[in-house]
Amino acid sequence: MTVREIRLYGDPVLRTPSAEITTIDEGVRALVQDLLDSVALPGRAGVAAPQIGVGLRAFSYNVDGEIGYILNPRIVEVRGEPQPTGEGCLSVPNLWHDALRHPYAKVEGIDLDGAPVVLEGEGLMAQMLQHETDHLDGMVYLQRLPKEERAKAMKAVRESDWF
């Protein structure tokens, strides 16, 4: 079991769009196992590859007791007006803010065999799908905050003991 260290806000890998996975090899298989091991800890809904220092399009999830992964995910559908959703991030520890998220989201990608994977849901699943896909696009949830809330969040980041 390899639980990888989570990269923190300010690390350039978190602001860089991730590369598509073009070859599924032993390195990608090991990455998926590390993502699954890392998301299995209590209190974790998702871990994206950039959060463990890897700039590839992959994330793992742990929502409502279901643990899994997806490679090369793309959001293909969202529904409903974005709503303020209490949100935190392992890469921005101990901070919670209302990010704007659609109440429903659907992503498509592949598994380690190259077979199609579809993940969709409402509530926490929709939030996680949008949050982790954002990570793969080089975005941290703080960028989704309304201007005034983002200013408060950035002040808290600067004052944190981990930044």
Protein Blocks (a to p, Z undefined) as FASTA:
>chain_A
ZZdddddehiaklmgccdddfbdcfklmmmmmmmmmmmmpghiabdcfklnopacdcddd
deehiacddehiacfbdedjddddddddfklghiacdddddfbdcdddddfkopacdddd
ehjllmmmmmmmmmmnopafklmpcfklmmmmmmmmmmpmkZZ
